[in-house]
């Protein structure tokens, strides 16, 4: 990878668009057209989850071939995941939970991390390690917008990206909250559209989503 690539903080990743798409790819051939489809619709921060055997190859393909995209890795659970993701060209990482080990690994790699939290204790642990931009996961299942409102008191200095059960329909309710910068969700990249190579559907969903406003 060229060393001149722009670096982004976790907060900049969150501020780029109203949503970070959560992407699951089974076939490396889908990576580049899928990334181009999202970029065409106005979404360039892309979270490719490490859930499939081809995930790292997909990250590498997007990093090498789609310079307009900023590809990150999701489902980063271990230091080894973080290292493999960074080597493949990931420019940020998202984890479903938080451990000091994953925090330190990402810091050592210079990889911005959006750690997942679902409780006050987890927020305090992540904050203690210097992370103040967090993913609220699984957002709908763990309390939804009401939980975020409750957290805005004691955790007034923390910003969230709620993910899990968020849709185009309920995203505005999250985006209206003062402690929410963006949301995460898989709805922009439906598995059937990817399987069929229906990239126009993904561009349309990205465009609709990119038009959501942070209020
Ligand atoms: C995930 O990690 O699967 C994300 O939270 C996506 O959840 P969603 O499919 O409900 O958007």
py3Dmol code that shows the C-alpha trace and the ligand (Angstrom):
import py3Dmol

protein = """\
ATOM      1  CA  UNK A   1       0.000   0.000   0.000  1.00  0.00           C
ATOM      2  CA  UNK A   2       1.288   3.503  -0.732  1.00  0.00           C
ATOM      3  CA  UNK A   3       2.321   5.357   2.417  1.00  0.00           C
ATOM      4  CA  UNK A   4       0.596   8.546   1.273  1.00  0.00           C
ATOM      5  CA  UNK A   5      -2.894   7.240   2.022  1.00  0.00           C
ATOM      6  CA  UNK A   6      -4.941   9.647   4.096  1.00  0.00           C
ATOM      7  CA  UNK A   7      -5.294   8.550   7.712  1.00  0.00           C
ATOM      8  CA  UNK A   8      -8.633   8.774   9.479  1.00  0.00           C
ATOM      9  CA  UNK A   9      -9.458   8.749  13.169  1.00  0.00           C
ATOM     10  CA  UNK A  10     -12.378   6.659  14.395  1.00  0.00           C
ATOM     11  CA  UNK A  11     -14.380   9.883  14.765  1.00  0.00           C
ATOM     12  CA  UNK A  12     -13.635  10.871  11.172  1.00  0.00           C
ATOM     13  CA  UNK A  13     -14.719   7.428   9.993  1.00  0.00           C
ATOM     14  CA  UNK A  14     -17.997   7.935  11.864  1.00  0.00           C
ATOM     15  CA  UNK A  15     -18.543  11.462  10.558  1.00  0.00           C
ATOM     16  CA  UNK A  16     -18.076  10.628   6.899  1.00  0.00           C
ATOM     17  CA  UNK A  17     -21.646   9.469   6.234  1.00  0.00           C
ATOM     18  CA  UNK A  18     -24.789   8.683   8.264  1.00  0.00           C
ATOM     19  CA  UNK A  19     -24.039   4.957   8.045  1.00  0.00           C
ATOM     20  CA  UNK A  20     -21.144   2.528   8.062  1.00  0.00           C
ATOM     21  CA  UNK A  21     -22.287  -0.447   6.001  1.00  0.00           C
ATOM     22  CA  UNK A  22     -21.673  -3.845   7.592  1.00  0.00           C
ATOM     23  CA  UNK A  23     -20.643  -6.079   4.714  1.00  0.00           C
ATOM     24  CA  UNK A  24     -20.474  -9.876   4.461  1.00  0.00           C
ATOM     25  CA  UNK A  25     -18.814 -11.196   1.315  1.00  0.00           C
ATOM     26  CA  UNK A  26     -18.385 -14.830   0.359  1.00  0.00           C
ATOM     27  CA  UNK A  27     -16.704 -14.339  -2.979  1.00  0.00           C
ATOM     28  CA  UNK A  28     -13.712 -12.122  -3.662  1.00  0.00           C
ATOM     29  CA  UNK A  29     -15.066 -11.434  -7.152  1.00  0.00           C
ATOM     30  CA  UNK A  30     -17.892  -9.460  -5.523  1.00  0.00           C
ATOM     31  CA  UNK A  31     -15.647  -7.145  -3.513  1.00  0.00           C
ATOM     32  CA  UNK A  32     -14.699  -4.537  -6.111  1.00  0.00           C
ATOM     33  CA  UNK A  33     -18.088  -4.107  -7.835  1.00  0.00           C
ATOM     34  CA  UNK A  34     -19.819  -4.004  -4.437  1.00  0.00           C
ATOM     35  CA  UNK A  35     -17.413  -1.315  -3.176  1.00  0.00           C
ATOM     36  CA  UNK A  36     -17.846   0.708  -6.363  1.00  0.00           C
ATOM     37  CA  UNK A  37     -21.631   0.446  -6.023  1.00  0.00           C
ATOM     38  CA  UNK A  38     -21.521   1.876  -2.495  1.00  0.00           C
ATOM     39  CA  UNK A  39     -19.095   4.634  -3.454  1.00  0.00           C
ATOM     40  CA  UNK A  40     -21.353   5.593  -6.397  1.00  0.00           C
ATOM     41  CA  UNK A  41     -24.187   5.982  -3.918  1.00  0.00           C
ATOM     42  CA  UNK A  42     -22.120   8.261  -1.673  1.00  0.00           C
ATOM     43  CA  UNK A  43     -20.869   5.812   0.967  1.00  0.00           C
ATOM     44  CA  UNK A  44     -17.121   5.285   1.078  1.00  0.00           C
ATOM     45  CA  UNK A  45     -16.328   4.013   4.624  1.00  0.00           C
ATOM     46  CA  UNK A  46     -16.865   0.269   4.216  1.00  0.00           C
ATOM     47  CA  UNK A  47     -16.766  -2.311   7.020  1.00  0.00           C
ATOM     48  CA  UNK A  48     -15.986  -5.738   5.577  1.00  0.00           C
ATOM     49  CA  UNK A  49     -16.577  -8.290   8.311  1.00  0.00           C
ATOM     50  CA  UNK A  50     -14.065 -11.026   9.052  1.00  0.00           C
ATOM     51  CA  UNK A  51     -16.732 -13.715   8.962  1.00  0.00           C
ATOM     52  CA  UNK A  52     -15.980 -15.519   5.749  1.00  0.00           C
ATOM     53  CA  UNK A  53     -12.878 -17.241   4.403  1.00  0.00           C
ATOM     54  CA  UNK A  54     -12.601 -14.622   1.660  1.00  0.00           C
ATOM     55  CA  UNK A  55     -12.958 -11.540   3.896  1.00  0.00           C
ATOM     56  CA  UNK A  56      -9.262 -10.622   3.984  1.00  0.00           C
ATOM     57  CA  UNK A  57      -8.895 -11.087   0.229  1.00  0.00           C
ATOM     58  CA  UNK A  58     -11.963  -8.865  -0.240  1.00  0.00           C
ATOM     59  CA  UNK A  59     -10.403  -6.141   1.933  1.00  0.00           C
ATOM     60  CA  UNK A  60      -7.183  -6.400  -0.057  1.00  0.00           C
ATOM     61  CA  UNK A  61      -9.000  -6.186  -3.392  1.00  0.00           C
ATOM     62  CA  UNK A  62     -10.954  -3.094  -2.341  1.00  0.00           C
ATOM     63  CA  UNK A  63      -7.847  -1.428  -0.898  1.00  0.00           C
ATOM     64  CA  UNK A  64      -5.898  -2.063  -4.092  1.00  0.00           C
ATOM     65  CA  UNK A  65      -8.543  -1.399  -6.729  1.00  0.00           C
ATOM     66  CA  UNK A  66     -11.037   1.125  -5.318  1.00  0.00           C
ATOM     67  CA  UNK A  67      -9.029   4.111  -4.060  1.00  0.00           C
ATOM     68  CA  UNK A  68     -12.185   6.184  -3.517  1.00  0.00           C
ATOM     69  CA  UNK A  69     -13.271   3.732  -0.813  1.00  0.00           C
ATOM     70  CA  UNK A  70     -11.852   3.568   2.708  1.00  0.00           C
ATOM     71  CA  UNK A  71     -12.047  -0.074   3.645  1.00  0.00           C
ATOM     72  CA  UNK A  72     -12.099  -1.252   7.236  1.00  0.00           C
ATOM     73  CA  UNK A  73     -12.477  -4.627   8.913  1.00  0.00           C
ATOM     74  CA  UNK A  74     -15.419  -5.638  11.077  1.00  0.00           C
ATOM     75  CA  UNK A  75     -15.790  -8.576  13.475  1.00  0.00           C
ATOM     76  CA  UNK A  76     -12.229  -7.953  14.666  1.00  0.00           C
ATOM     77  CA  UNK A  77     -12.055 -10.023  17.856  1.00  0.00           C
ATOM     78  CA  UNK A  78      -8.381 -10.814  18.445  1.00  0.00           C
ATOM     79  CA  UNK A  79      -4.996  -9.144  17.990  1.00  0.00           C
ATOM     80  CA  UNK A  80      -4.359 -11.639  15.180  1.00  0.00           C
ATOM     81  CA  UNK A  81      -7.542 -10.462  13.414  1.00  0.00           C
ATOM     82  CA  UNK A  82      -6.393  -6.861  13.743  1.00  0.00           C
ATOM     83  CA  UNK A  83      -2.958  -7.636  12.361  1.00  0.00           C
ATOM     84  CA  UNK A  84      -4.312  -9.635   9.424  1.00  0.00           C
ATOM     85  CA  UNK A  85      -6.804  -6.872   8.642  1.00  0.00           C
ATOM     86  CA  UNK A  86      -4.128  -4.159   8.711  1.00  0.00           C
ATOM     87  CA  UNK A  87      -1.861  -6.271   6.496  1.00  0.00           C
ATOM     88  CA  UNK A  88      -4.695  -6.701   4.012  1.00  0.00           C
ATOM     89  CA  UNK A  89      -5.122  -2.928   3.808  1.00  0.00           C
ATOM     90  CA  UNK A  90      -7.860  -2.215   6.352  1.00  0.00           C
ATOM     91  CA  UNK A  91      -7.730   1.420   7.482  1.00  0.00           C
ATOM     92  CA  UNK A  92     -10.003   1.053  10.491  1.00  0.00           C
ATOM     93  CA  UNK A  93     -11.340  -1.761  12.645  1.00  0.00           C
ATOM     94  CA  UNK A  94     -14.682  -2.441  14.276  1.00  0.00           C
ATOM     95  CA  UNK A  95     -15.070  -4.998  17.056  1.00  0.00           C
ATOM     96  CA  UNK A  96     -18.278  -6.529  18.426  1.00  0.00           C
ATOM     97  CA  UNK A  97     -17.008  -6.144  22.014  1.00  0.00           C
ATOM     98  CA  UNK A  98     -14.092  -4.644  23.890  1.00  0.00           C
ATOM     99  CA  UNK A  99     -11.035  -6.112  25.600  1.00  0.00           C
ATOM    100  CA  UNK A 100      -7.875  -4.249  26.617  1.00  0.00           C
ATOM    101  CA  UNK A 101      -5.980  -6.714  24.406  1.00  0.00           C
ATOM    102  CA  UNK A 102      -7.820  -5.691  21.234  1.00  0.00           C
ATOM    103  CA  UNK A 103      -7.481  -2.035  22.190  1.00  0.00           C
ATOM    104  CA  UNK A 104      -3.717  -2.328  22.630  1.00  0.00           C
ATOM    105  CA  UNK A 105      -3.274  -4.381  19.443  1.00  0.00           C
ATOM    106  CA  UNK A 106      -5.040  -1.779  17.317  1.00  0.00           C
ATOM    107  CA  UNK A 107      -3.138   1.033  18.960  1.00  0.00           C
ATOM    108  CA  UNK A 108       0.186  -0.745  18.266  1.00  0.00           C
ATOM    109  CA  UNK A 109      -0.840  -1.189  14.627  1.00  0.00           C
ATOM    110  CA  UNK A 110      -1.975   2.421  14.278  1.00  0.00           C
ATOM    111  CA  UNK A 111      -5.388   1.072  13.299  1.00  0.00           C
ATOM    112  CA  UNK A 112      -8.306   3.257  14.454  1.00  0.00           C
ATOM    113  CA  UNK A 113     -10.712   1.062  16.419  1.00  0.00           C
ATOM    114  CA  UNK A 114     -14.428   1.433  16.980  1.00  0.00           C
ATOM    115  CA  UNK A 115     -14.963  -0.961  19.889  1.00  0.00           C
ATOM    116  CA  UNK A 116     -18.335  -2.530  20.600  1.00  0.00           C
ATOM    117  CA  UNK A 117     -20.060  -2.001  23.954  1.00  0.00           C
ATOM    118  CA  UNK A 118     -23.449  -2.940  25.376  1.00  0.00           C
ATOM    119  CA  UNK A 119     -23.154  -1.992  29.066  1.00  0.00           C
ATOM    120  CA  UNK A 120     -21.976   0.873  31.241  1.00  0.00           C
ATOM    121  CA  UNK A 121     -19.072  -1.202  32.553  1.00  0.00           C
ATOM    122  CA  UNK A 122     -17.863  -1.890  29.027  1.00  0.00           C
ATOM    123  CA  UNK A 123     -18.053   1.808  28.190  1.00  0.00           C
ATOM    124  CA  UNK A 124     -15.990   2.585  31.293  1.00  0.00           C
ATOM    125  CA  UNK A 125     -13.393  -0.023  30.381  1.00  0.00           C
ATOM    126  CA  UNK A 126     -13.041   1.274  26.817  1.00  0.00           C
ATOM    127  CA  UNK A 127     -12.958   4.873  28.016  1.00  0.00           C
ATOM    128  CA  UNK A 128     -10.288   4.046  30.566  1.00  0.00           C
ATOM    129  CA  UNK A 129      -8.150   2.828  27.653  1.00  0.00           C
ATOM    130  CA  UNK A 130      -8.733   6.053  25.732  1.00  0.00           C
ATOM    131  CA  UNK A 131     -11.601   5.039  23.437  1.00  0.00           C
ATOM    132  CA  UNK A 132     -14.405   7.591  23.395  1.00  0.00           C
ATOM    133  CA  UNK A 133     -16.048   6.699  20.062  1.00  0.00           C
ATOM    134  CA  UNK A 134     -17.822   3.392  20.466  1.00  0.00           C
ATOM    135  CA  UNK A 135     -20.101   1.034  18.604  1.00  0.00           C
ATOM    136  CA  UNK A 136     -23.299   0.244  20.529  1.00  0.00           C
ATOM    137  CA  UNK A 137     -23.911  -3.405  19.706  1.00  0.00           C
ATOM    138  CA  UNK A 138     -26.378  -5.009  19.362  1.00  0.00           C
ATOM    139  CA  UNK A 139     -28.224  -1.713  19.416  1.00  0.00           C
ATOM    140  CA  UNK A 140     -31.878  -2.677  19.050  1.00  0.00           C
ATOM    141  CA  UNK A 141     -31.597  -5.848  21.088  1.00  0.00           C
ATOM    142  CA  UNK A 142     -29.700  -4.113  23.914  1.00  0.00           C
ATOM    143  CA  UNK A 143     -32.053  -1.176  24.453  1.00  0.00           C
ATOM    144  CA  UNK A 144     -32.233   0.899  21.280  1.00  0.00           C
ATOM    145  CA  UNK A 145     -32.541   4.688  21.332  1.00  0.00           C
ATOM    146  CA  UNK A 146     -33.793   4.670  24.950  1.00  0.00           C
ATOM    147  CA  UNK A 147     -30.527   3.120  26.106  1.00  0.00           C
ATOM    148  CA  UNK A 148     -28.509   5.776  24.282  1.00  0.00           C
ATOM    149  CA  UNK A 149     -30.621   8.520  25.866  1.00  0.00           C
ATOM    150  CA  UNK A 150     -29.944   7.039  29.297  1.00  0.00           C
ATOM    151  CA  UNK A 151     -26.207   6.888  28.591  1.00  0.00           C
ATOM    152  CA  UNK A 152     -26.072  10.517  27.427  1.00  0.00           C
ATOM    153  CA  UNK A 153     -26.120  11.637  31.090  1.00  0.00           C
ATOM    154  CA  UNK A 154     -23.246   9.743  32.718  1.00  0.00           C
ATOM    155  CA  UNK A 155     -21.349   9.190  29.462  1.00  0.00           C
ATOM    156  CA  UNK A 156     -21.810  12.750  28.159  1.00  0.00           C
ATOM    157  CA  UNK A 157     -18.351  12.653  26.540  1.00  0.00           C
ATOM    158  CA  UNK A 158     -18.837   9.445  24.529  1.00  0.00           C
ATOM    159  CA  UNK A 159     -20.102   9.213  20.940  1.00  0.00           C
ATOM    160  CA  UNK A 160     -21.794   6.113  19.547  1.00  0.00           C
ATOM    161  CA  UNK A 161     -22.388   4.245  16.329  1.00  0.00           C
ATOM    162  CA  UNK A 162     -25.405   2.039  17.088  1.00  0.00           C
ATOM    163  CA  UNK A 163     -25.339  -1.177  15.060  1.00  0.00           C
ATOM    164  CA  UNK A 164     -27.500  -4.291  15.100  1.00  0.00           C
ATOM    165  CA  UNK A 165     -31.149  -4.156  14.106  1.00  0.00           C
ATOM    166  CA  UNK A 166     -30.782  -0.680  12.611  1.00  0.00           C
ATOM    167  CA  UNK A 167     -32.689  -0.130   9.358  1.00  0.00           C
ATOM    168  CA  UNK A 168     -33.319   2.648   6.868  1.00  0.00           C
ATOM    169  CA  UNK A 169     -36.642   3.152   8.680  1.00  0.00           C
ATOM    170  CA  UNK A 170     -35.407   3.392  12.281  1.00  0.00           C
ATOM    171  CA  UNK A 171     -32.025   5.021  11.538  1.00  0.00           C
ATOM    172  CA  UNK A 172     -33.461   8.593  11.806  1.00  0.00           C
ATOM    173  CA  UNK A 173     -34.512   7.947  15.407  1.00  0.00           C
ATOM    174  CA  UNK A 174     -30.906   7.079  16.282  1.00  0.00           C
ATOM    175  CA  UNK A 175     -29.397   9.885  14.200  1.00  0.00           C
ATOM    176  CA  UNK A 176     -31.549  12.421  16.059  1.00  0.00           C
ATOM    177  CA  UNK A 177     -29.703  11.670  19.316  1.00  0.00           C
ATOM    178  CA  UNK A 178     -26.927  14.017  20.414  1.00  0.00           C
ATOM    179  CA  UNK A 179     -24.564  11.149  21.299  1.00  0.00           C
ATOM    180  CA  UNK A 180     -24.991   9.350  17.965  1.00  0.00           C
ATOM    181  CA  UNK A 181     -22.664  10.299  15.102  1.00  0.00           C
ATOM    182  CA  UNK A 182     -23.676   7.586  12.629  1.00  0.00           C
ATOM    183  CA  UNK A 183     -25.264   4.158  12.588  1.00  0.00           C
ATOM    184  CA  UNK A 184     -24.033   0.827  11.267  1.00  0.00           C
ATOM    185  CA  UNK A 185     -26.071  -1.706   9.348  1.00  0.00           C
ATOM    186  CA  UNK A 186     -26.140  -4.470   6.830  1.00  0.00           C
ATOM    187  CA  UNK A 187     -29.225  -3.307   4.944  1.00  0.00           C
ATOM    188  CA  UNK A 188     -27.236  -1.529   2.236  1.00  0.00           C
ATOM    189  CA  UNK A 189     -25.655  -4.750   1.044  1.00  0.00           C
ATOM    190  CA  UNK A 190     -28.379  -7.413   0.867  1.00  0.00           C
ATOM    191  CA  UNK A 191     -27.007 -10.934   0.405  1.00  0.00           C
ATOM    192  CA  UNK A 192     -29.330 -11.666  -2.521  1.00  0.00           C
ATOM    193  CA  UNK A 193     -28.273  -8.521  -4.400  1.00  0.00           C
ATOM    194  CA  UNK A 194     -24.617  -9.466  -3.940  1.00  0.00           C
ATOM    195  CA  UNK A 195     -25.253 -13.049  -5.065  1.00  0.00           C
ATOM    196  CA  UNK A 196     -27.053 -11.802  -8.206  1.00  0.00           C
ATOM    197  CA  UNK A 197     -24.509  -9.077  -8.885  1.00  0.00           C
ATOM    198  CA  UNK A 198     -27.309  -6.511  -8.716  1.00  0.00           C
ATOM    199  CA  UNK A 199     -25.015  -3.577  -7.996  1.00  0.00           C
ATOM    200  CA  UNK A 200     -27.659  -0.999  -9.018  1.00  0.00           C
ATOM    201  CA  UNK A 201     -29.769  -1.998  -5.988  1.00  0.00           C
ATOM    202  CA  UNK A 202     -26.806  -1.407  -3.693  1.00  0.00           C
ATOM    203  CA  UNK A 203     -26.115   2.013  -5.214  1.00  0.00           C
ATOM    204  CA  UNK A 204     -29.798   2.929  -4.762  1.00  0.00           C
ATOM    205  CA  UNK A 205     -29.777   1.827  -1.098  1.00  0.00           C
ATOM    206  CA  UNK A 206     -26.536   3.715  -0.510  1.00  0.00           C
ATOM    207  CA  UNK A 207     -27.979   6.859  -2.063  1.00  0.00           C
ATOM    208  CA  UNK A 208     -31.152   6.666   0.064  1.00  0.00           C
ATOM    209  CA  UNK A 209     -29.041   6.114   3.156  1.00  0.00           C
ATOM    210  CA  UNK A 210     -26.507   8.814   2.385  1.00  0.00           C
ATOM    211  CA  UNK A 211     -29.403  11.263   2.157  1.00  0.00           C
ATOM    212  CA  UNK A 212     -30.366  10.652   5.803  1.00  0.00           C
ATOM    213  CA  UNK A 213     -29.431  13.660   7.861  1.00  0.00           C
ATOM    214  CA  UNK A 214     -27.816  13.854  11.241  1.00  0.00           C
ATOM    215  CA  UNK A 215     -30.302  16.074  13.079  1.00  0.00           C
TER     216      UNK A 215
END
"""
ligand_1 = """\
11
LIG
C -23.491 -7.240 12.638
O -22.406 -7.254 13.186
O -24.025 -8.229 12.135
C -24.107 -5.926 12.547
O -24.452 -5.478 13.773
C -25.188 -5.837 11.564
O -26.400 -6.016 12.137
P -27.665 -5.884 11.193
O -27.592 -7.017 10.202
O -28.824 -6.012 12.141
O -27.583 -4.545 10.516
"""
view = py3Dmol.view(width=600, height=400)
view.addModel(protein, "pdb")
view.setStyle({"model": 0}, {"cartoon": {"style": "trace"}})
view.addModel(ligand_1, "xyz")
view.setStyle({"model": 1}, {"stick": {}})
view.zoomTo()
view.show()
